[in-house]
Amino acid sequence: MNEKIGFIGVGRMGANMARRLQECGWTISAVFDAHRPLAEALAAELRCAAPTTLAEVTRAADVIITVVSDDRAMKAIFKGGLLRRAKGKLFINCATVTPAIHQWVQARAEKAGAQSLEACMASSITQARQGSLYLMCGGRPETFERARPILEKLSASMRYIGEAGKAAQVKALVNMVMNINTAGLAEGLGLGAALGLDLTMLREVFAQTGANSQVLKTDGEDMQNREHSCFFSAAHAAKDSGIALKLGKDQGLKLPLAAATKAQYERMIKTGLGELDKSGVAELTFKDRQPSS
């Protein structure tokens, strides 16, 4: 545990990953966020630096973990000084972005004498804090081995998928199917409510039949009770569905269910519900809840 770790992006996921690693004995040397108050608050908590520039984070750390929002943010940080004096550094990139971005980051990092690994997360905020994430990793095998001791403290399970971009492809498919399942569950419960069925009973029946799914466990009760505290936002669901649709288009495939799901999450954004949890898609499917478009 001699390597010092820096974080770029310390919202709820990044901050909880940093807390977890510090508790496991790793040294968190620097944290940075575009929203500076987040970085300053976490730095005070962890007693580490909160640099004002990306280059300072790289200088202060041996391993830099990035947890940013999208392709644009990833490009901005890797063009914004993060790779200055980066020789020998390791970048572990945890955002859900397009596969091409991970390939672009690896190429730039290696040109600077650094290493880059994608570590795509298929879990949420609670798992980040507990160190029980499920991680899908892509990059060079030797880079994965270097990152393994850190990633083992963040995950209950992880899998090396292959070369740069491959883990991001798998993550896009995971989120595509999850989002479709979530939207489908919302329609089933919404129709059940309109028919006057007891929704607790309906969820119990779903759980014992072919209607069962992981999202039934995580989102079903929340949909029924209108509890949409955000663990994975509708805005992120729309973005990730878009990544999968682009992959499908590149392969000449039509994905009508993914397209319809993306449209539902985009409707949530349009009606001001984009920062609700993905379970909030039920607000569009229950007869007495639907917002005005």
N, C-alpha and C positions, 0 to 999 in steps of 0.2 A: 504493500500500500504506500509505496514511496512517491507515486505519481500524484501531482496536484491536479485538481479538476476544476474547470471553469464551466459556467452555464451561460448560454445565450438564449434568452426567452424564459422568463420565470413567472409565467402565469401559474394557474393551479397545478398543471401537470409538471412543468419544469421545477417549480418550487418544492413540490412534494418529492420529486426525485432527488433533489439536492439534500433535502432533510434526511431522506432515507440513507443516502450514501454517507453523510456525515455521521449518522448514528452507527453505521457499520465500520467506522474507523477511517474512512477516506478523508483527505483534506480538501475542503472546498475553498479554493483560493480567491475566486472572483465570480461575480454574477452581474449580468447585464440584461437590460430590457429596454425596448423602445419607449415604454411607459416608465420613466425613471423612478417614480415613487415605489413601484413594485420592487425594483432592484435594491433601492435604498432600504426598504423595510426588511427584505430578506437578508441583506448584508448585515444589518444590525442584529438580526436574530441569530445568524450563523457566525457572526464575528469574522467576516471576511471583507474583501474589498468590493466596491461597486464602481468600477472604472467608468469613465465617460466616453471611452472610445473602444471599438472592437479590437484594435491592435493591442491595447493594454491587457485585454482578457487573454489573448494568445500569449503575450509575454509573461503573464502571471501563472499560466497553467501548462501542464504537459498534455492533458486530455481536455478537449472542449466538447461539451455536449450541447447540441442545438435543438431547441424545441420551439420552432416558429410556425406561423400559421399557414403559409401557402408558397407557391412557386416564386411569387414576386418577393416575398420576404427572404426566402433562401438566397435568391440571386443578389439581393441587396446586401446581405451580410457578407457573402463571399466576394463581393466586389468592393465592400466598404472597409477594407483594412484588416479583416480577420486573418488573411493569409500572409500578412507582413511578418517576416522573421518566423515563419511557421516550420522551418526545417526540423524534422524529428517529432513534430506534434501529431497527435491523433484526434481526428474530428469524428464524433459519433452523432449522426443526424437522425433524429427521432420524429420529425414532422411527416405527415402524410402529404407527399407531393408527387408529381408525376415521375415515372421512372427516368425519363430523360434528364431531369434535374439532378437526380442522384449520380447519373453518369457524368454529367457536366461538372458537378462538385468534385467527384473523384479525380477527373482529369486535371482540374485546376489545383487541387491539393497536391497531387503527385508532381506536378510541374514545380510546385513550391518546396518539394522535398518532404512533404507530409503524407499522412495516411488518412483515408476516409472510409467510414463504414456506415451503411444505412441500418438502423435498428428500429424497424416499424413496430408500433405498439398496437396490439389488439385488445386493449383493456382501458380502464378509465382512472379517474382521480384517486379513488379509494385504493386501487391496486398499486398505483404509483407510490402512495404513502406507505403501503404495507410491504412493498418489494415483491409483489406477486403478479407483475405484468407478464403477458405473453408476448414475446419478441420474435420478430421475423427479420433475419439479418442478411444483408447482401454486400458483397465487396470481395476483396481478395482474402483467401483463406488465412494467410498469415496476419492480416489485419484483424480478422475475427478472433483469432487466438490471443492477440494482444489485448483486445477489448473484453475478452471473456470474463476475467476476474471482476471487472466492474459490472458487467451486465448480469452476472450471476447474483449479485446483491440486489438488483432491481427486478428480477424476474422469478416467477415460480417455474417457468418453462421457457425455453427459447429454441429456435431452430435456424440453422444456417441454410439459406435457400439457394444461393449461388452468386453469380457475378453481379456487379452493380446494376441496379434497376429491377432485378428479379424479385426481390423482397417487396418492392413497391408495387409490382404487378399483383402479387398475391394479396397484399394489403388492400389494394383497390377492389379486388374481387370479394374479399371478406366484407368490406364495408358496403359494397353494392348489394350483396345478398342480405346482410343485416338490415339495410335500409328498406329493401323490398319487404322483408318479413315484418318490420315495424309498421310500415304503411298498411300491409295486409291485415295485421292484427287490429289496427285501429279501425279498419273498415268492418271487420267481424264484430268487434265490440260495439261499434256505433250502430250497426244494423240490429244487433241483439237488444240494445237499449231501446231502439225505435219499436221493436216488437214487444217490448214490455217484459223481456226476460231478466231474471236475476243474474247480474253480471258476475257475481262471485261464483254462483253455480256454473255459469258458462265458462269461466276461466278454469274451473276444476275439470270440466268435461274436456276442454281443449287440451289440458295437461295429460289426459289419459288417452288421447287419440292422435290421429295424424295432424291435427292442428297445433300440436305441441311445438315449441321452439325455445331457443335461449332467450329471445326477446319477450316471450310470454312471462318468463321468470323475472326478467329485469324491469319490464315496462308495463305489463298487464295491469297490475294493481294501481300503478301511477296513472295510467289512462283512465281507469274507473274513477279514481279519486281526484282527478285533475291536479296531480302533484307533479309539476314539471321542472323541479329544480335541476339546473343544468349540469350534466356530466358529459354530454356529447351534444353539441348544439345543432339545431335544425340548419343553421348556416353552414356548419361543417359537413352535415349530411348532404346538403345540396352540392357543395364543392366536391366531395368525395365521389358522389354519384356521377358527377361530370367527368372526373378522371377516368372512371370505368367506361363511360360512354365514348370517350375519346379513344381509349384502347380498342373498344369494339369497332369503332369507325375505321381505325387504322387497319383492322383485320377484315374489313368488309362485312362485318356482322351488324345486324339490327338487334337492339336489345329493348324491346317495347316496354317491358316491366320496369327496367331501370329508368327509362325515359319518363314513364308516368310517375314514378316515385320522385325523381328529381323535380318534376313539375309541382308535385305536392309540397315539397320542401321550399321551393321557390315561392309558392303561394304564401307559405308561412312568413317568409322574409318580407314579401310585398305587403302583408297585412300587419306587420310589426311584431311578429312572433318568432323572428329568426333566432333570438337568443334564448328561447326556451329549449329544454332538452328535446331530443328527437321524439320522445314520447308525446310531445305536444302536437304531433300530427293528428292525434285524436280530436283536437279542437276543430279540425276541419271535417270530421266524419260523424260526430254525434249531432243529431238533429237539432238539439236545443243550444248548441254551442257555436255554430258556424259564424265566423266573423264576416263582416262585409268586405267584398273584394275591392 
